[in-house]
């Protein structure tokens, strides 16, 4: 499992198709690195980034916020380690939660003027909140890394996630830190001693296992290690093409006949309700 496959779909596709899709997504991420998709850093902006990254992979439902369900969970596994663990995410009110999180955060203005230490703390909290909400059916991690990278850049910082993808050890550190944030939000304050349900007990044990086995490397510390102040544009940055906007992305979707209510920033997934009802939440 590579860093760019941590949200890979459980749908039945072969290795060749997975490689093809990974290449397509990698190309789109490279395009965004050169020409970021700017916007208001609200829910519509987040949707637009997801839609852009996965526009060549329809099964990931690009730009579509997932609907409510009784349970949304994924089975996770670390590289080169035995065992699988479950991570549970927000099941209901996803669209409203995404909007509230990003509206409350306040965009790049919430980071401008902060030290790198303080900015890392705020970015980690935002990442954890958004990851627990898990707004999309697939591709959440890649979307959040690109969203936070663009957000940091707009505020005068450089957030370079590539250091978390050097070795399996680096990737596992990110996976563990990310999932600790999610589990801590889903089961706030839970410990093996006070857990009231089996799933809460197992979540508490998993958090303890991460901290003992991988070393306590909080997401905030990983982000801080990747974050530098970059308030002056380099010549290369100054020569980059003018960034597209989230609004122009949605306008393009509409022109292609893929928009309307289903593709707009306020999209629901009514058109996918029947499919979701028969498929149910996918455990990853």
The 8 nearest C-alpha neighbors of each residue, nearest first, counted from 0:
[[1, 4, 78, 5, 2, 77, 3, 76],
 [2, 0, 4, 3, 5, 170, 164, 167],
 [1, 3, 4, 5, 164, 170, 0, 163],
 [2, 4, 1, 5, 141, 21, 6, 7],
 [5, 3, 7, 1, 6, 2, 0, 21],
 [6, 4, 7, 2, 3, 0, 1, 140],
 [7, 5, 138, 4, 137, 8, 139, 140],
 [8, 6, 4, 5, 9, 137, 138, 3],
 [7, 9, 10, 6, 137, 59, 283, 11],
 [8, 10, 11, 7, 283, 281, 282, 12],
 [9, 11, 8, 12, 58, 7, 281, 13],
 [10, 12, 9, 13, 8, 14, 17, 16],
 [13, 11, 10, 16, 17, 14, 9, 15],
 [12, 14, 16, 15, 17, 11, 18, 10],
 [13, 15, 17, 16, 18, 12, 19, 11],
 [16, 14, 18, 17, 13, 19, 12, 20],
 [17, 15, 19, 13, 18, 14, 20, 12],
 [16, 18, 14, 20, 19, 15, 21, 13],
 [19, 17, 21, 15, 16, 20, 14, 22],
 [20, 18, 16, 22, 17, 21, 15, 23],
 [19, 21, 23, 17, 22, 18, 16, 24],
 [22, 20, 18, 24, 19, 23, 25, 17],
 [23, 21, 25, 19, 20, 24, 26, 18],
 [22, 24, 20, 26, 25, 21, 19, 27],
 [23, 25, 27, 21, 26, 22, 52, 20],
 [26, 24, 22, 28, 27, 23, 21, 29],
 [25, 27, 29, 23, 24, 28, 22, 30],
 [28, 26, 30, 24, 52, 29, 25, 31],
 [29, 27, 31, 25, 30, 26, 52, 32],
 [30, 28, 32, 26, 27, 31, 25, 33],
 [31, 29, 27, 33, 28, 32, 34, 26],
 [30, 32, 35, 34, 28, 33, 29, 27],
 [31, 33, 29, 30, 34, 35, 28, 145],
 [34, 32, 30, 31, 35, 239, 29, 240],
 [33, 35, 31, 242, 32, 30, 240, 36],
 [36, 34, 31, 242, 32, 37, 33, 243],
 [35, 37, 243, 244, 242, 245, 31, 34],
 [36, 38, 244, 35, 243, 245, 242, 39],
 [37, 39, 245, 244, 40, 44, 36, 246],
 [38, 40, 41, 44, 106, 37, 245, 43],
 [41, 39, 44, 106, 38, 45, 42, 101],
 [40, 42, 44, 101, 39, 43, 102, 45],
 [41, 43, 45, 98, 44, 97, 46, 101],
 [44, 42, 264, 46, 45, 41, 47, 245],
 [43, 45, 47, 245, 41, 40, 42, 46],
 [44, 46, 42, 48, 47, 43, 49, 41],
 [47, 45, 62, 43, 49, 44, 48, 50],
 [46, 48, 50, 44, 45, 49, 245, 62],
 [47, 49, 51, 45, 50, 46, 52, 44],
 [50, 48, 46, 62, 52, 47, 142, 51],
 [49, 51, 62, 61, 47, 48, 53, 54],
 [50, 52, 48, 54, 49, 53, 47, 27],
 [51, 53, 49, 27, 50, 24, 54, 48],
 [54, 52, 56, 61, 55, 50, 51, 24],
 [53, 55, 51, 50, 56, 61, 52, 57],
 [56, 54, 53, 57, 23, 24, 20, 52],
 [57, 55, 53, 58, 54, 59, 20, 61],
 [58, 56, 60, 59, 55, 61, 54, 53],
 [57, 59, 60, 56, 61, 8, 10, 137],
 [58, 60, 57, 137, 61, 56, 136, 53],
 [61, 59, 57, 58, 63, 62, 136, 56],
 [62, 60, 50, 53, 63, 59, 54, 49],
 [61, 63, 50, 46, 49, 47, 60, 64],
 [64, 62, 61, 60, 65, 135, 266, 262],
 [65, 63, 135, 134, 62, 66, 94, 267],
 [66, 64, 135, 136, 134, 63, 268, 67],
 [65, 67, 268, 64, 68, 93, 267, 91],
 [68, 66, 91, 90, 92, 93, 65, 69],
 [69, 67, 90, 70, 91, 66, 71, 280],
 [68, 70, 90, 71, 67, 91, 280, 279],
 [71, 69, 90, 68, 72, 280, 87, 88],
 [70, 72, 90, 88, 280, 87, 68, 89],
 [73, 71, 87, 282, 86, 88, 70, 85],
 [283, 74, 72, 282, 86, 85, 75, 87],
 [73, 75, 283, 85, 282, 84, 83, 86],
 [74, 76, 84, 83, 283, 85, 73, 77],
 [77, 75, 83, 84, 82, 78, 74, 80],
 [78, 76, 80, 171, 79, 75, 174, 81],
 [77, 79, 80, 167, 0, 171, 76, 170],
 [78, 80, 77, 81, 167, 76, 0, 168],
 [81, 79, 78, 77, 82, 76, 83, 171],
 [80, 82, 79, 83, 76, 77, 78, 84],
 [83, 81, 76, 80, 84, 77, 75, 79],
 [82, 84, 76, 75, 74, 85, 81, 77],
 [85, 83, 75, 74, 76, 86, 82, 205],
 [84, 86, 74, 73, 75, 87, 72, 83],
 [85, 87, 73, 72, 74, 182, 88, 84],
 [88, 86, 72, 71, 85, 73, 185, 182],
 [89, 87, 131, 71, 72, 132, 90, 133],
 [88, 90, 132, 91, 131, 71, 93, 133],
 [89, 91, 68, 70, 71, 67, 69, 88],
 [92, 90, 67, 93, 89, 68, 66, 69],
 [91, 93, 95, 94, 96, 67, 90, 89],
 [92, 94, 96, 95, 91, 132, 97, 134],
 [95, 93, 97, 96, 92, 98, 64, 134],
 [96, 94, 98, 92, 97, 93, 99, 100],
 [95, 97, 99, 93, 98, 94, 92, 100],
 [98, 96, 100, 94, 99, 95, 42, 93],
 [97, 99, 95, 42, 96, 101, 100, 102],
 [98, 100, 96, 102, 97, 101, 103, 95],
 [101, 99, 97, 103, 98, 102, 96, 104],
 [100, 102, 104, 41, 103, 98, 99, 97],
 [103, 101, 99, 104, 100, 105, 98, 41],
 [102, 104, 100, 101, 105, 99, 98, 106],
 [105, 103, 101, 102, 106, 100, 109, 125],
 [104, 106, 103, 109, 102, 108, 101, 107],
 [105, 107, 40, 108, 109, 104, 39, 150],
 [108, 106, 154, 109, 110, 150, 153, 111],
 [109, 107, 111, 110, 106, 105, 154, 112],
 [108, 110, 107, 105, 106, 111, 104, 154],
 [111, 109, 108, 107, 118, 113, 154, 112],
 [112, 110, 154, 108, 113, 109, 107, 155],
 [111, 113, 110, 114, 154, 108, 109, 155],
 [114, 112, 111, 110, 118, 117, 115, 116],
 [113, 115, 117, 116, 118, 112, 228, 119],
 [114, 116, 118, 117, 119, 113, 227, 228],
 [117, 115, 119, 114, 118, 223, 120, 113],
 [116, 118, 120, 114, 119, 115, 113, 121],
 [117, 119, 115, 121, 120, 116, 110, 113],
 [120, 118, 122, 223, 116, 117, 121, 222],
 [121, 119, 117, 123, 118, 219, 122, 124],
 [120, 122, 118, 124, 119, 123, 125, 117],
 [121, 123, 125, 119, 124, 120, 126, 118],
 [124, 122, 219, 126, 120, 125, 121, 218],
 [123, 125, 121, 127, 122, 126, 128, 120],
 [126, 124, 122, 128, 123, 127, 129, 121],
 [125, 127, 123, 129, 124, 128, 130, 122],
 [128, 126, 130, 124, 180, 125, 129, 181],
 [129, 127, 125, 131, 126, 130, 124, 132],
 [130, 128, 132, 126, 131, 127, 133, 125],
 [129, 131, 133, 127, 132, 128, 126, 181],
 [130, 132, 181, 88, 133, 128, 129, 89],
 [131, 133, 89, 129, 130, 134, 88, 93],
 [134, 132, 130, 131, 135, 129, 139, 88],
 [133, 135, 64, 132, 65, 93, 97, 136],
 [136, 134, 64, 65, 137, 133, 139, 63],
 [135, 137, 65, 59, 134, 138, 60, 64],
 [138, 136, 59, 135, 6, 139, 8, 7],
 [137, 139, 6, 141, 140, 142, 135, 136],
 [138, 140, 142, 141, 137, 135, 143, 133],
 [141, 139, 143, 142, 138, 144, 6, 5],
 [140, 142, 144, 143, 138, 139, 145, 3],
 [141, 143, 139, 145, 140, 49, 144, 146],
 [144, 142, 146, 140, 145, 141, 147, 139],
 [143, 145, 141, 147, 142, 146, 148, 140],
 [144, 146, 148, 142, 143, 147, 149, 141],
 [147, 145, 143, 149, 148, 144, 142, 150],
 [146, 148, 150, 144, 149, 145, 143, 151],
 [149, 147, 145, 158, 151, 150, 146, 144],
 [148, 150, 152, 146, 147, 151, 145, 153],
 [151, 149, 147, 153, 152, 148, 107, 146],
 [150, 152, 156, 154, 148, 153, 149, 147],
 [153, 151, 156, 149, 155, 154, 157, 150],
 [152, 154, 150, 151, 155, 107, 149, 156],
 [153, 155, 107, 111, 151, 152, 110, 156],
 [156, 154, 230, 152, 229, 153, 228, 151],
 [157, 155, 228, 229, 152, 151, 227, 154],
 [156, 158, 227, 152, 226, 229, 228, 159],
 [159, 157, 226, 148, 225, 151, 160, 156],
 [158, 160, 225, 161, 157, 226, 162, 148],
 [159, 161, 162, 163, 225, 158, 144, 164],
 [162, 160, 163, 164, 159, 165, 225, 158],
 [161, 163, 164, 160, 165, 159, 225, 169],
 [162, 164, 169, 161, 170, 160, 165, 173],
 [165, 163, 170, 162, 161, 166, 169, 2],
 [166, 164, 162, 163, 169, 161, 167, 170],
 [167, 165, 169, 168, 164, 170, 163, 171],
 [168, 166, 170, 169, 171, 78, 165, 164],
 [167, 169, 171, 166, 170, 172, 78, 165],
 [170, 168, 163, 172, 166, 167, 171, 164],
 [171, 169, 167, 173, 172, 164, 163, 168],
 [170, 172, 174, 168, 173, 169, 77, 167],
 [171, 173, 169, 175, 170, 174, 176, 168],
 [174, 172, 176, 170, 171, 175, 177, 163],
 [175, 173, 171, 177, 172, 176, 178, 170],
 [174, 176, 178, 172, 177, 173, 171, 179],
 [177, 175, 218, 173, 179, 217, 178, 174],
 [178, 176, 174, 180, 175, 179, 173, 218],
 [177, 179, 181, 175, 180, 176, 182, 174],
 [178, 180, 182, 176, 181, 177, 206, 183],
 [181, 179, 183, 178, 127, 177, 182, 184],
 [180, 182, 131, 178, 184, 183, 179, 127],
 [183, 181, 185, 179, 184, 180, 186, 178],
 [184, 182, 187, 180, 186, 181, 185, 179],
 [185, 183, 181, 187, 182, 186, 180, 131],
 [184, 186, 182, 183, 187, 181, 88, 87],
 [185, 187, 183, 184, 189, 182, 188, 199],
 [188, 186, 183, 184, 189, 185, 182, 190],
 [189, 187, 186, 190, 183, 184, 193, 194],
 [188, 190, 187, 186, 194, 193, 203, 191],
 [189, 191, 203, 192, 193, 194, 188, 200],
 [190, 192, 200, 203, 194, 193, 204, 189],
 [191, 193, 190, 194, 189, 200, 195, 203],
 [194, 192, 190, 191, 189, 195, 200, 188],
 [195, 193, 200, 191, 199, 189, 196, 190],
 [194, 196, 193, 199, 197, 200, 189, 198],
 [197, 195, 199, 198, 194, 200, 201, 193],
 [196, 198, 200, 199, 201, 195, 194, 202],
 [197, 199, 201, 200, 196, 202, 194, 85],
 [200, 198, 202, 196, 197, 201, 194, 203],
 [201, 199, 194, 197, 203, 191, 198, 202],
 [200, 202, 204, 198, 203, 199, 205, 197],
 [203, 201, 199, 205, 200, 204, 198, 206],
 [202, 204, 190, 200, 206, 205, 201, 191],
 [205, 203, 201, 207, 202, 206, 208, 191],
 [204, 206, 208, 202, 207, 203, 201, 209],
 [207, 205, 209, 203, 208, 204, 179, 202],
 [208, 206, 204, 210, 205, 209, 211, 203],
 [207, 209, 205, 211, 206, 210, 212, 204],
 [210, 208, 206, 212, 207, 213, 211, 175],
 [209, 211, 215, 214, 207, 208, 213, 212],
 [212, 210, 208, 214, 209, 213, 207, 215],
 [211, 213, 209, 208, 214, 210, 207, 215],
 [214, 212, 209, 210, 211, 215, 172, 216],
 [213, 215, 210, 211, 212, 216, 209, 172],
 [214, 216, 210, 217, 213, 211, 209, 176],
 [217, 215, 214, 220, 176, 218, 172, 221],
 [218, 216, 219, 176, 220, 215, 221, 179],
 [217, 219, 176, 221, 220, 123, 222, 177],
 [218, 220, 123, 222, 217, 120, 221, 119],
 [221, 219, 223, 217, 222, 218, 224, 216],
 [220, 222, 218, 224, 223, 219, 225, 217],
 [223, 221, 225, 219, 220, 224, 119, 226],
 [222, 224, 220, 226, 119, 225, 221, 219],
 [223, 225, 221, 222, 226, 220, 227, 219],
 [224, 226, 222, 159, 223, 158, 160, 221],
 [227, 225, 158, 223, 157, 224, 222, 159],
 [228, 226, 157, 156, 229, 115, 158, 225],
 [227, 229, 156, 230, 157, 155, 115, 226],
 [230, 228, 156, 155, 231, 157, 227, 232],
 [229, 231, 155, 228, 156, 232, 154, 152],
 [232, 230, 229, 233, 155, 228, 236, 234],
 [233, 231, 236, 237, 234, 230, 229, 235],
 [232, 234, 236, 235, 237, 231, 238, 229],
 [235, 233, 237, 236, 238, 232, 239, 231],
 [234, 236, 238, 233, 237, 239, 232, 33],
 [237, 235, 233, 239, 238, 234, 232, 33],
 [236, 238, 234, 235, 239, 232, 233, 240],
 [239, 237, 235, 236, 234, 240, 241, 233],
 [238, 240, 236, 237, 33, 241, 235, 34],
 [241, 239, 34, 242, 238, 33, 237, 236],
 [240, 242, 239, 243, 34, 35, 238, 237],
 [243, 241, 34, 35, 36, 240, 37, 244],
 [242, 244, 36, 37, 35, 247, 241, 245],
 [245, 243, 37, 36, 247, 38, 246, 248],
 [244, 246, 248, 38, 44, 247, 47, 37],
 [245, 247, 244, 249, 248, 250, 38, 44],
 [248, 246, 250, 244, 245, 249, 251, 243],
 [247, 249, 245, 251, 246, 250, 252, 244],
 [250, 248, 252, 251, 246, 247, 253, 245],
 [251, 249, 247, 253, 248, 252, 246, 254],
 [252, 250, 254, 248, 249, 253, 247, 255],
 [253, 251, 249, 255, 258, 257, 250, 254],
 [252, 254, 258, 250, 256, 251, 255, 257],
 [255, 253, 251, 256, 252, 250, 257, 258],
 [254, 256, 252, 253, 257, 251, 258, 250],
 [257, 255, 253, 254, 258, 252, 259, 251],
 [258, 256, 252, 255, 253, 262, 259, 254],
 [257, 259, 262, 253, 252, 256, 261, 263],
 [258, 260, 261, 262, 263, 253, 257, 256],
 [261, 259, 263, 262, 266, 258, 265, 267],
 [260, 262, 266, 259, 258, 263, 267, 268],
 [263, 261, 258, 260, 259, 266, 257, 264],
 [262, 264, 266, 265, 260, 261, 259, 258],
 [265, 263, 43, 266, 262, 46, 42, 249],
 [266, 264, 263, 267, 43, 260, 262, 94],
 [267, 265, 263, 261, 264, 260, 262, 268],
 [266, 268, 269, 261, 265, 64, 66, 63],
 [269, 267, 271, 270, 66, 272, 65, 266],
 [268, 270, 272, 271, 267, 261, 273, 66],
 [269, 271, 268, 272, 261, 273, 267, 274],
 [272, 270, 268, 274, 269, 273, 275, 276],
 [273, 271, 269, 275, 274, 270, 276, 268],
 [272, 274, 276, 275, 271, 277, 270, 269],
 [273, 275, 271, 272, 277, 276, 278, 279],
 [276, 274, 278, 272, 279, 277, 273, 271],
 [277, 275, 273, 279, 274, 278, 272, 271],
 [276, 278, 275, 274, 279, 273, 272, 280],
 [277, 279, 275, 276, 274, 280, 281, 273],
 [280, 278, 275, 276, 277, 281, 68, 274],
 [281, 279, 71, 282, 70, 278, 68, 72],
 [280, 282, 279, 283, 73, 72, 71, 9],
 [281, 283, 73, 72, 74, 280, 71, 9],
 [73, 282, 74, 75, 281, 72, 9, 85]]
